[in-house]
Amino acid sequence: MLTLSRLQTELDDRAATPAPAQPSFWKEFRRRMRYLFCCGANNNRLEPDFTDLNEVYVPKMYPDWLPLEQNQRYQNNKQRLYQAAYENICPADHIVPERDKRGELVQIGSGRYGTVFLARYKPTGDYVAVKRFKRNKSSEIHIRREAAFLDILQETKLCPKFYGILEEKRQSTSKFANLSIVMELVRLKENTKQCFNLKSFVQTQFARGGLTTKDWFNFNIELAQGLMEVHERGICILNLKDENIMVSRDSEGAIHPRLVDLGGVVLLDDDNPIVPPQTFTERKLNIFNKKRPSLAPELFKSSKPTAQIDIFSLGCIFEDLGKREMMCDLTELALWCTTSDPSLRPTLAVIVKELGELAVKL
């Protein structure tokens, strides 16, 4: 069952082929972007100078392994992403915050980089999620960058609808930045305000007794298919974990995955490593790996962003679900996805095929 196909081997070889060494518009752009972040993007007076980028040679900007019909989409998304990071993407109008009986904002959840609040989109009355970012953790560029990715990926089944950026003038002493991201509220059911990520959902009574093994396999198939759709747009999630995957139920009781946190996403097949060399000592690397076991080990070895990094994280999700739900076949597939050698991991197409064959046997 776990034999790599010739197609997968060919795609891995292509993906591993280094790009020709020539001046690149996007490489120069990214170099200046990284310089901007290193200098401190929170300084509003610090602005990148992109006036002379037209003099830089523009090479082919898409990976050779993408099907021909997806190459133009990949190229357009890359240009659209960088433009949107510095432009007003789409102002989120008619957003009314939801308040409790004490008049305080209704909080949905919080994390290291910000807090999510409940609100309504006035024209339709739909509930939305407003993600506010901590001022000392996120710069304006970071927020606009995440919004740009959301704008692109809202067309996929895995990502929620994007309403736009909400700009609010706050005091400099406020812990939240002036910009917030407004997106669709992913609820467990339409007639409730309850929201569950995968980590908390598996502990509910419904998950423990109301779902069959086939239900979970269908959920995992949909997750793998959604991730494949994201990769086809030239984007790597990089931070795929159960805490960032929301669970929703349809009218028939089937569960579906939705991805809500895109703060760590990067472009696939970038020219530069995600983590620069010499960033981690061996001691720090071992400590960090224990805290973030869902991250692929090659990420800390100056690896460039590839589909295999997300596949490793997907395997960690499979492993947890396989052990929790006593699904031995899923655990076996998880071991394949999390092998230390990225070239030996299956492609998403192979994963979807394997999951489909296992689901049919149930």
C-alpha contacts under 8 A as a table, 3 or more apart, distances in Angstrom:
res1	aa1	res2	aa2	distance
1	M	354	E	7.77
2	L	333	L	7.82
2	L	336	W	7.38
4	L	8	Q	6.36
4	L	9	T	6.90
4	L	344	L	7.76
4	L	346	P	6.84
5	S	8	Q	5.27
5	S	9	T	6.42
6	R	9	T	5.09
6	R	10	E	6.15
7	L	10	E	5.13
7	L	11	L	6.24
8	Q	11	L	5.11
8	Q	12	D	6.10
8	Q	346	P	7.29
8	Q	347	T	6.44
9	T	12	D	5.13
9	T	13	D	6.17
10	E	13	D	5.15
10	E	14	R	6.24
11	L	14	R	5.05
11	L	15	A	6.08
11	L	65	W	6.15
12	D	15	A	5.08
12	D	16	A	6.12
12	D	343	S	6.35
13	D	16	A	5.14
13	D	17	T	6.35
14	R	17	T	5.25
14	R	64	D	7.17
14	R	65	W	6.36
15	A	18	P	7.97
15	A	63	P	7.52
15	A	64	D	7.72
15	A	65	W	6.67
15	A	269	D	7.94
23	P	27	K	7.69
23	P	28	E	7.98
23	P	56	V	6.87
23	P	57	Y	5.91
23	P	58	V	7.79
23	P	59	P	7.98
24	S	27	K	5.09
24	S	28	E	6.22
24	S	56	V	6.47
24	S	57	Y	5.53
24	S	58	V	5.53
24	S	59	P	6.03
25	F	28	E	5.36
25	F	29	F	6.15
25	F	53	L	6.72
25	F	54	N	7.92
25	F	56	V	5.19
25	F	57	Y	5.64
25	F	58	V	4.91
25	F	59	P	7.29
26	W	29	F	4.74
26	W	30	R	5.96
26	W	58	V	7.47
27	K	30	R	5.15
27	K	31	R	6.11
27	K	271	D	6.69
28	E	31	R	5.00
28	E	32	R	6.36
28	E	53	L	7.89
28	E	56	V	7.86
29	F	32	R	5.34
29	F	33	M	6.21
29	F	50	F	7.79
29	F	53	L	7.60
30	R	33	M	4.81
30	R	34	R	6.07
31	R	34	R	5.25
31	R	35	Y	6.25
32	R	35	Y	4.93
32	R	36	L	6.13
32	R	48	P	6.97
33	M	36	L	5.00
33	M	37	F	6.37
33	M	48	P	7.39
34	R	37	F	5.07
34	R	38	C	6.11
35	Y	38	C	5.09
35	Y	39	C	6.17
36	L	39	C	5.29
36	L	40	G	6.45
36	L	41	A	5.97
36	L	46	L	7.58
36	L	47	E	7.66
36	L	48	P	6.68
37	F	40	G	5.23
37	F	41	A	5.07
38	C	41	A	7.50
40	G	43	N	6.11
41	A	44	N	7.13
41	A	46	L	6.93
41	A	139	S	5.86
41	A	140	E	7.55
41	A	141	I	6.96
42	N	138	S	7.79
42	N	139	S	4.97
42	N	140	E	6.96
43	N	46	L	5.53
44	N	47	E	7.24
49	D	52	D	7.71
50	F	53	L	5.54
51	T	54	N	7.41
52	D	55	E	5.86
52	D	56	V	7.76
53	L	56	V	5.42
54	N	57	Y	7.71
58	V	61	M	8.00
61	M	75	Q	6.03
62	Y	66	L	7.72
62	Y	71	N	6.13
62	Y	74	Y	6.29
62	Y	75	Q	6.11
62	Y	234	G	7.93
63	P	66	L	6.03
63	P	71	N	7.82
63	P	269	D	6.92
64	D	67	P	7.93
66	L	70	Q	6.29
66	L	71	N	6.28
66	L	232	E	7.13
67	P	70	Q	5.49
67	P	71	N	6.61
68	L	71	N	5.37
68	L	72	Q	7.84
69	E	72	Q	6.76
69	E	73	R	7.68
70	Q	73	R	5.17
70	Q	74	Y	6.17
70	Q	232	E	6.91
70	Q	233	R	7.54
71	N	74	Y	5.11
71	N	75	Q	6.26
72	Q	75	Q	5.06
72	Q	76	N	6.07
73	R	76	N	5.11
73	R	77	N	6.03
73	R	233	R	6.76
74	Y	77	N	5.20
74	Y	78	K	6.28
74	Y	232	E	7.46
74	Y	233	R	5.28
74	Y	234	G	5.60
75	Q	78	K	5.25
75	Q	79	Q	6.48
76	N	79	Q	5.28
76	N	80	R	5.97
77	N	80	R	4.93
77	N	81	L	5.84
77	N	152	I	7.04
77	N	233	R	7.08
77	N	234	G	7.85
78	K	81	L	5.18
78	K	82	Y	6.58
78	K	234	G	7.94
79	Q	82	Y	5.60
79	Q	83	Q	6.28
80	R	83	Q	5.20
80	R	84	A	5.91
81	L	84	A	5.21
81	L	85	A	6.31
81	L	145	R	7.60
81	L	148	A	5.61
81	L	149	F	6.77
81	L	152	I	7.75
82	Y	85	A	5.27
82	Y	86	Y	7.23
82	Y	145	R	7.97
83	Q	86	Y	5.84
83	Q	87	E	6.39
84	A	87	E	4.97
84	A	88	N	6.92
84	A	89	I	5.67
84	A	144	R	7.45
84	A	145	R	7.59
84	A	148	A	5.66
85	A	89	I	7.78
85	A	141	I	6.66
85	A	144	R	5.02
85	A	145	R	4.95
85	A	147	A	7.81
85	A	148	A	6.03
86	Y	141	I	7.47
86	Y	144	R	7.19
88	N	91	P	6.88
89	I	147	A	7.78
89	I	148	A	7.19
89	I	164	G	6.81
89	I	165	I	7.18
90	C	163	Y	7.45
90	C	164	G	4.74
90	C	165	I	6.15
91	P	163	Y	7.90
91	P	164	G	5.14
91	P	165	I	4.97
91	P	166	L	5.98
91	P	167	E	7.67
92	A	95	I	6.77
92	A	163	Y	5.71
92	A	164	G	4.45
92	A	165	I	5.13
92	A	166	L	5.04
92	A	182	V	6.78
93	D	166	L	7.43
94	H	121	Y	5.88
94	H	122	K	5.30
94	H	123	P	7.02
95	I	119	A	6.61
95	I	120	R	5.77
95	I	121	Y	4.91
95	I	122	K	6.12
96	V	119	A	5.51
96	V	120	R	5.17
96	V	121	Y	6.43
96	V	122	K	6.55
97	P	105	L	6.82
97	P	117	F	7.77
97	P	118	L	6.38
97	P	119	A	4.09
97	P	120	R	6.28
98	E	105	L	5.96
98	E	106	V	5.89
98	E	117	F	7.95
98	E	118	L	5.57
98	E	119	A	4.65
98	E	120	R	6.75
99	R	102	R	7.60
99	R	103	G	5.24
99	R	104	E	5.14
99	R	105	L	4.50
99	R	106	V	5.36
100	D	103	G	5.26
100	D	104	E	5.55
100	D	105	L	6.47
100	D	106	V	6.08
101	K	104	E	7.46
105	L	117	F	6.84
105	L	118	L	7.43
106	V	117	F	5.69
106	V	118	L	5.49
107	Q	110	S	7.88
107	Q	115	T	7.39
107	Q	116	V	6.07
107	Q	117	F	4.41
107	Q	118	L	6.16
108	I	115	T	7.74
108	I	116	V	5.44
108	I	117	F	5.30
108	I	118	L	6.27
108	I	195	C	7.77
109	G	115	T	5.92
109	G	116	V	5.30
109	G	117	F	7.25
110	S	113	Y	7.99
110	S	114	G	5.87
110	S	115	T	4.05
110	S	116	V	5.95
111	G	114	G	5.48
111	G	115	T	6.18
113	Y	133	F	5.85
113	Y	134	K	5.60
113	Y	137	K	5.75
113	Y	138	S	6.97
114	G	131	K	6.90
114	G	132	R	5.47
114	G	133	F	4.18
114	G	134	K	4.98
114	G	176	F	7.66
115	T	131	K	5.86
115	T	132	R	5.36
115	T	133	F	6.59
115	T	134	K	7.85
116	V	129	A	6.28
116	V	130	V	5.46
116	V	131	K	4.35
116	V	132	R	6.09
117	F	129	A	5.79
117	F	130	V	5.11
117	F	131	K	6.43
117	F	132	R	7.66
118	L	127	Y	7.04
118	L	128	V	6.19
118	L	129	A	5.16
118	L	130	V	6.29
119	A	127	Y	5.78
119	A	128	V	5.25
119	A	129	A	6.14
119	A	130	V	6.72
120	R	125	G	5.76
120	R	126	D	5.53
120	R	127	Y	4.47
120	R	128	V	5.47
121	Y	124	T	6.05
121	Y	125	G	5.30
121	Y	126	D	5.36
121	Y	127	Y	6.31
121	Y	128	V	6.50
122	K	125	G	5.02
122	K	126	D	7.39
127	Y	184	E	7.22
127	Y	185	L	5.98
128	V	182	V	6.74
128	V	183	M	5.81
128	V	184	E	4.82
128	V	185	L	4.51
129	A	182	V	5.74
129	A	183	M	5.39
129	A	184	E	5.95
129	A	185	L	4.93
130	V	180	S	6.47
130	V	181	I	5.72
130	V	182	V	4.57
130	V	183	M	6.61
131	K	180	S	5.50
131	K	181	I	5.11
131	K	182	V	6.33
132	R	176	F	6.28
132	R	177	A	7.05
132	R	179	L	7.16
132	R	180	S	4.76
132	R	181	I	6.82
133	F	137	K	7.34
133	F	138	S	6.26
133	F	143	I	7.76
133	F	176	F	5.46
133	F	177	A	5.68
133	F	179	L	7.51
133	F	180	S	6.61
134	K	137	K	5.32
134	K	138	S	6.14
134	K	175	K	5.56
134	K	176	F	4.45
134	K	177	A	5.89
135	R	138	S	5.74
135	R	139	S	7.00
135	R	174	S	7.70
135	R	175	K	5.48
135	R	176	F	4.85
135	R	177	A	4.50
136	N	139	S	7.79
136	N	175	K	7.39
138	S	142	H	5.93
138	S	143	I	6.73
138	S	177	A	7.71
139	S	142	H	5.15
139	S	143	I	6.44
139	S	177	A	7.89
140	E	143	I	5.17
140	E	144	R	6.17
140	E	177	A	7.85
140	E	179	L	7.08
141	I	144	R	5.18
141	I	145	R	5.96
142	H	145	R	5.06
142	H	146	E	6.33
142	H	263	G	7.94
143	I	146	E	5.28
143	I	147	A	6.23
143	I	179	L	7.16
143	I	180	S	7.52
143	I	181	I	7.65
144	R	147	A	4.93
144	R	148	A	6.08
145	R	148	A	5.05
145	R	149	F	6.48
146	E	149	F	5.20
146	E	150	L	6.27
146	E	262	L	6.02
146	E	263	G	5.54
146	E	265	V	7.80
147	A	150	L	4.97
147	A	151	D	6.08
147	A	164	G	7.35
147	A	165	I	7.19
147	A	181	I	6.61
148	A	151	D	5.03
148	A	152	I	6.47
149	F	152	I	5.20
149	F	153	L	6.08
149	F	262	L	7.19
149	F	265	V	7.74
150	L	153	L	5.10
150	L	154	Q	5.74
150	L	159	C	7.61
150	L	162	F	6.21
150	L	262	L	7.18
151	D	154	Q	5.67
151	D	155	E	7.97
151	D	162	F	5.99
151	D	164	G	7.98
152	I	155	E	6.54
153	L	156	T	5.44
153	L	159	C	6.09
153	L	230	V	6.90
154	Q	157	K	7.57
154	Q	158	L	8.00
154	Q	159	C	5.25
154	Q	160	P	5.62
154	Q	161	K	5.11
154	Q	162	F	6.08
155	E	159	C	7.50
155	E	161	K	7.81
156	T	159	C	5.84
156	T	226	G	7.10
156	T	229	E	6.67
156	T	230	V	7.01
157	K	160	P	7.73
157	K	226	G	6.14
157	K	258	R	7.74
158	L	223	L	7.29
158	L	226	G	5.05
158	L	227	L	7.30
158	L	257	P	6.59
158	L	258	R	4.81
158	L	259	L	5.72
159	C	258	R	5.57
159	C	259	L	5.12
159	C	260	V	6.49
160	P	183	M	6.56
160	P	184	E	5.46
160	P	185	L	7.70
160	P	186	V	7.23
160	P	258	R	6.78
160	P	259	L	7.15
160	P	260	V	6.81
161	K	183	M	5.68
161	K	184	E	5.05
162	F	182	V	6.45
162	F	183	M	4.49
162	F	184	E	6.38
163	Y	181	I	7.87
163	Y	182	V	5.30
163	Y	183	M	5.24
163	Y	184	E	7.28
164	G	181	I	6.23
164	G	182	V	5.55
164	G	183	M	7.22
165	I	179	L	6.63
165	I	180	S	5.73
165	I	181	I	4.82
165	I	182	V	6.08
166	L	179	L	5.73
166	L	180	S	5.01
166	L	181	I	6.09
166	L	182	V	6.75
167	E	178	N	5.66
167	E	179	L	4.68
167	E	180	S	6.41
168	E	178	N	5.06
168	E	179	L	6.40
168	E	180	S	7.97
169	K	178	N	5.60
170	R	174	S	6.36
170	R	176	F	7.83
170	R	177	A	7.40
170	R	178	N	5.91
171	Q	174	S	5.34
174	S	177	A	7.47
177	A	180	S	7.43
186	V	195	C	6.62
186	V	246	M	6.69
186	V	247	V	7.50
186	V	248	S	6.70
186	V	258	R	7.39
187	R	190	E	6.47
187	R	192	T	6.96
187	R	193	K	6.07
187	R	194	Q	5.72
187	R	195	C	4.70
187	R	196	F	7.28
187	R	246	M	7.99
187	R	247	V	7.39
187	R	248	S	5.80
188	L	192	T	7.16
188	L	193	K	7.65
188	L	194	Q	5.86
188	L	195	C	5.49
188	L	196	F	6.53
188	L	247	V	6.04
188	L	248	S	4.16
188	L	249	R	5.54
189	K	192	T	5.59
189	K	193	K	7.71
189	K	194	Q	7.50
189	K	248	S	6.13
189	K	249	R	5.53
189	K	250	D	6.89
190	E	193	K	7.76
195	C	246	M	7.40
195	C	247	V	7.67
196	F	199	K	7.89
196	F	200	S	5.94
196	F	201	F	5.40
196	F	246	M	5.80
196	F	247	V	5.95
197	N	200	S	5.57
197	N	201	F	5.88
197	N	242	D	6.72
197	N	243	E	5.59
197	N	244	N	6.57
197	N	245	I	5.38
197	N	246	M	4.03
197	N	247	V	5.77
198	L	201	F	4.91
198	L	202	V	6.19
198	L	242	D	5.00
198	L	243	E	6.17
198	L	244	N	7.71
198	L	245	I	5.64
198	L	246	M	5.78
198	L	247	V	6.07
199	K	202	V	5.99
199	K	203	Q	7.45
199	K	242	D	5.17
199	K	243	E	5.55
200	S	203	Q	5.53
200	S	204	T	7.04
200	S	243	E	7.97
201	F	204	T	5.38
201	F	207	A	6.58
201	F	247	V	7.24
202	V	207	A	5.28
202	V	208	R	6.73
203	Q	207	A	6.67
203	Q	208	R	6.81
204	T	207	A	5.38
204	T	208	R	6.38
205	Q	208	R	5.14
205	Q	209	G	6.13
205	Q	210	G	7.52
206	F	209	G	5.39
206	F	210	G	4.69
206	F	211	L	7.03
207	A	210	G	5.64
207	A	211	L	5.75
208	R	211	L	6.93
211	L	215	D	5.95
211	L	216	W	7.26
212	T	215	D	5.13
212	T	216	W	6.68
213	T	216	W	5.22
213	T	217	F	6.34
213	T	325	E	7.46
213	T	327	M	7.45
213	T	362	L	7.80
214	K	217	F	4.97
214	K	218	N	6.15
214	K	359	A	5.89
214	K	362	L	6.50
215	D	218	N	5.22
215	D	219	F	6.26
215	D	254	A	6.87
215	D	255	I	7.42
216	W	219	F	4.93
216	W	220	N	6.23
217	F	220	N	5.06
217	F	221	I	6.11
217	F	355	L	6.63
217	F	356	G	7.90
217	F	358	L	7.95
217	F	359	A	6.02
218	N	221	I	5.02
218	N	222	E	6.21
218	N	359	A	7.33
219	F	222	E	5.24
219	F	223	L	6.24
219	F	255	I	6.33
219	F	256	H	5.77
219	F	257	P	6.75
220	N	223	L	4.90
220	N	224	A	6.15
220	N	318	F	7.77
220	N	355	L	7.65
221	I	224	A	5.20
221	I	225	Q	6.09
221	I	352	V	5.73
221	I	355	L	6.19
221	I	356	G	7.05
222	E	225	Q	5.05
222	E	226	G	5.98
222	E	256	H	7.13
222	E	257	P	7.15
223	L	226	G	5.12
223	L	227	L	6.19
223	L	256	H	7.93
223	L	257	P	6.01
224	A	227	L	5.09
224	A	228	M	6.18
224	A	314	L	7.84
224	A	348	L	6.41
224	A	351	I	7.24
224	A	352	V	6.26
225	Q	228	M	5.04
225	Q	229	E	6.31
225	Q	348	L	7.47
225	Q	352	V	6.73
226	G	229	E	5.06
226	G	230	V	6.39
227	L	230	V	5.03
227	L	231	H	6.29
227	L	348	L	7.91
228	M	231	H	5.07
228	M	232	E	6.22
228	M	348	L	6.11
228	M	349	A	7.62
229	E	232	E	5.09
229	E	233	R	6.78
230	V	233	R	5.38
230	V	234	G	6.99
230	V	235	I	5.93
230	V	236	C	7.33
231	H	234	G	5.04
231	H	235	I	5.11
231	H	236	C	6.17
231	H	268	L	7.47
231	H	307	A	6.94
232	E	235	I	7.40
234	G	267	L	5.91
234	G	268	L	5.23
235	I	265	V	6.92
235	I	266	V	5.97
235	I	267	L	4.60
235	I	268	L	5.14
236	C	265	V	5.62
236	C	266	V	5.33
236	C	267	L	5.75
236	C	268	L	5.40
236	C	305	P	6.83
236	C	306	T	6.93
236	C	307	A	6.53
236	C	310	D	6.81
237	I	240	L	6.02
237	I	262	L	6.80
237	I	264	G	6.61
237	I	265	V	4.47
237	I	266	V	6.68
237	I	310	D	6.50
238	L	264	G	6.00
238	L	265	V	5.56
238	L	266	V	7.05
238	L	295	L	7.66
238	L	305	P	7.91
238	L	309	I	6.69
238	L	310	D	5.85
239	N	262	L	7.80
239	N	264	G	5.80
239	N	265	V	7.07
239	N	295	L	7.36
239	N	310	D	7.79
239	N	313	S	7.76
240	L	244	N	6.69
240	L	245	I	7.83
240	L	294	S	7.66
240	L	310	D	6.62
240	L	313	S	5.79
240	L	314	L	6.92
241	K	244	N	5.60
241	K	245	I	6.76
241	K	294	S	6.77
241	K	313	S	6.61
241	K	314	L	7.51
241	K	316	C	7.94
241	K	317	I	6.68
242	D	245	I	5.26
242	D	317	I	6.52
243	E	246	M	7.66
244	N	259	L	6.04
244	N	260	V	5.89
244	N	261	D	5.57
245	I	257	P	6.16
245	I	258	R	5.52
245	I	259	L	4.76
245	I	260	V	6.45
246	M	257	P	5.80
246	M	258	R	5.03
246	M	259	L	6.19
246	M	260	V	6.92
247	V	255	I	6.44
247	V	256	H	5.69
247	V	257	P	5.01
247	V	258	R	6.29
248	S	255	I	5.52
248	S	256	H	5.28
248	S	257	P	6.64
248	S	258	R	7.56
249	R	252	E	7.75
249	R	253	G	5.52
249	R	254	A	5.43
249	R	255	I	4.46
249	R	256	H	6.25
250	D	253	G	5.37
250	D	254	A	5.63
250	D	255	I	6.66
250	D	256	H	7.88
251	S	254	A	7.60
259	L	262	L	7.84
261	D	264	G	7.87
262	L	265	V	5.47
266	V	305	P	7.18
267	L	270	D	5.99
267	L	305	P	7.03
268	L	305	P	5.28
268	L	306	T	5.47
268	L	307	A	7.08
269	D	304	K	6.41
269	D	305	P	5.56
269	D	306	T	5.73
270	D	273	P	7.43
270	D	304	K	6.21
270	D	305	P	6.21
271	D	304	K	7.01
272	N	304	K	5.97
273	P	276	P	5.86
273	P	302	S	4.92
273	P	303	S	5.01
273	P	304	K	4.21
273	P	305	P	6.92
274	I	299	L	6.78
274	I	302	S	6.51
274	I	303	S	6.40
274	I	304	K	5.78
274	I	305	P	6.38
275	V	279	T	6.84
275	V	299	L	6.71
275	V	300	F	5.93
275	V	301	K	7.37
275	V	302	S	5.44
275	V	303	S	7.26
276	P	279	T	5.90
276	P	302	S	5.59
277	P	280	F	7.79
277	P	301	K	7.03
277	P	302	S	5.50
278	Q	281	T	6.98
280	F	283	R	7.91
280	F	284	K	5.83
280	F	285	L	5.66
280	F	300	F	7.46
281	T	284	K	5.25
281	T	285	L	6.03
282	E	285	L	5.02
282	E	286	N	6.25
283	R	286	N	5.31
283	R	287	I	6.45
284	K	287	I	5.12
284	K	288	F	6.09
285	L	288	F	5.11
285	L	289	N	6.00
285	L	300	F	7.52
286	N	289	N	5.18
286	N	290	K	6.45
287	I	290	K	5.40
287	I	291	K	6.61
288	F	291	K	5.10
288	F	292	R	6.07
289	N	292	R	5.07
289	N	293	P	5.30
289	N	295	L	7.51
289	N	297	P	7.80
290	K	293	P	5.58
292	R	295	L	5.97
293	P	296	A	7.76
293	P	316	C	7.99
294	S	312	F	7.15
294	S	313	S	4.89
294	S	316	C	5.73
295	L	299	L	7.24
295	L	309	I	7.23
295	L	312	F	7.07
295	L	313	S	5.91
296	A	299	L	5.64
296	A	309	I	5.40
296	A	310	D	7.83
296	A	312	F	5.66
296	A	313	S	6.76
296	A	338	T	7.77
296	A	340	S	7.81
297	P	300	F	6.00
297	P	301	K	7.29
297	P	340	S	6.87
298	E	301	K	4.99
298	E	302	S	7.14
298	E	303	S	5.62
298	E	309	I	7.90
298	E	340	S	7.91
298	E	342	P	7.79
299	L	302	S	6.27
299	L	303	S	5.10
299	L	304	K	7.41
299	L	305	P	7.75
299	L	309	I	7.30
300	F	303	S	6.83
305	P	309	I	6.98
306	T	309	I	5.75
306	T	310	D	7.60
307	A	310	D	5.53
307	A	311	I	6.38
308	Q	311	I	4.84
308	Q	312	F	6.21
308	Q	342	P	5.86
308	Q	343	S	7.84
308	Q	345	R	6.87
308	Q	347	T	7.62
309	I	312	F	5.30
309	I	313	S	6.66
309	I	342	P	7.71
310	D	313	S	5.07
310	D	314	L	6.09
311	I	314	L	4.89
311	I	315	G	6.12
311	I	337	C	6.04
311	I	338	T	7.58
311	I	345	R	7.53
311	I	346	P	7.88
311	I	347	T	7.62
311	I	348	L	7.27
312	F	315	G	5.04
312	F	316	C	6.52
312	F	337	C	5.32
312	F	338	T	4.73
312	F	339	T	7.65
312	F	345	R	7.85
313	S	316	C	5.10
313	S	317	I	6.61
313	S	338	T	7.57
314	L	317	I	5.15
314	L	318	F	6.33
314	L	334	A	7.90
314	L	337	C	7.42
315	G	318	F	4.91
315	G	319	E	6.05
315	G	333	L	7.41
315	G	334	A	4.35
315	G	335	L	6.98
315	G	336	W	7.69
315	G	337	C	4.87
315	G	338	T	5.55
316	C	319	E	5.01
316	C	320	D	6.33
316	C	334	A	6.52
316	C	338	T	6.92
317	I	320	D	5.30
317	I	321	L	6.28
317	I	334	A	7.93
318	F	321	L	5.19
318	F	322	G	5.80
318	F	330	L	6.20
318	F	331	T	6.46
318	F	333	L	7.65
318	F	334	A	5.37
319	E	322	G	5.05
319	E	323	K	6.20
319	E	330	L	6.98
319	E	331	T	5.03
319	E	334	A	5.16
319	E	335	L	7.43
320	D	323	K	5.42
320	D	324	R	6.12
321	L	324	R	5.04
321	L	325	E	5.82
321	L	326	M	7.95
321	L	327	M	7.65
321	L	330	L	7.93
322	G	325	E	5.40
322	G	326	M	5.50
322	G	327	M	4.50
322	G	328	C	6.23
322	G	329	D	7.71
322	G	330	L	5.29
322	G	331	T	4.92
323	K	326	M	5.09
323	K	327	M	6.49
323	K	328	C	7.50
323	K	331	T	6.79
324	R	327	M	7.86
327	M	330	L	5.45
327	M	331	T	6.42
328	C	331	T	5.01
328	C	332	E	6.23
329	D	332	E	5.08
329	D	333	L	6.35
329	D	358	L	7.53
330	L	333	L	5.06
330	L	334	A	6.12
330	L	355	L	7.96
331	T	334	A	4.90
331	T	335	L	6.39
332	E	335	L	5.24
332	E	336	W	6.69
333	L	336	W	5.16
333	L	337	C	6.39
333	L	351	I	7.95
334	A	337	C	5.04
334	A	338	T	6.17
335	L	338	T	5.22
335	L	339	T	6.27
336	W	339	T	5.59
336	W	344	L	7.78
336	W	345	R	5.97
336	W	346	P	7.08
337	C	345	R	5.06
337	C	346	P	6.27
338	T	345	R	7.07
339	T	342	P	6.91
339	T	344	L	6.96
339	T	345	R	6.38
341	D	344	L	5.65
341	D	345	R	7.15
342	P	345	R	5.47
346	P	350	V	5.97
346	P	351	I	6.42
347	T	350	V	5.26
347	T	351	I	6.31
348	L	351	I	4.84
348	L	352	V	6.09
349	A	352	V	5.26
349	A	353	K	6.28
350	V	353	K	5.04
350	V	354	E	6.11
351	I	354	E	5.11
351	I	355	L	6.11
352	V	355	L	5.19
352	V	356	G	6.07
353	K	356	G	5.10
353	K	357	E	6.26
354	E	357	E	5.22
354	E	358	L	6.25
355	L	358	L	5.10
355	L	359	A	6.08
356	G	359	A	5.09
356	G	360	V	6.28
357	E	360	V	5.26
357	E	361	K	6.66
358	L	361	K	5.36
358	L	362	L	6.94
359	A	362	L	5.43
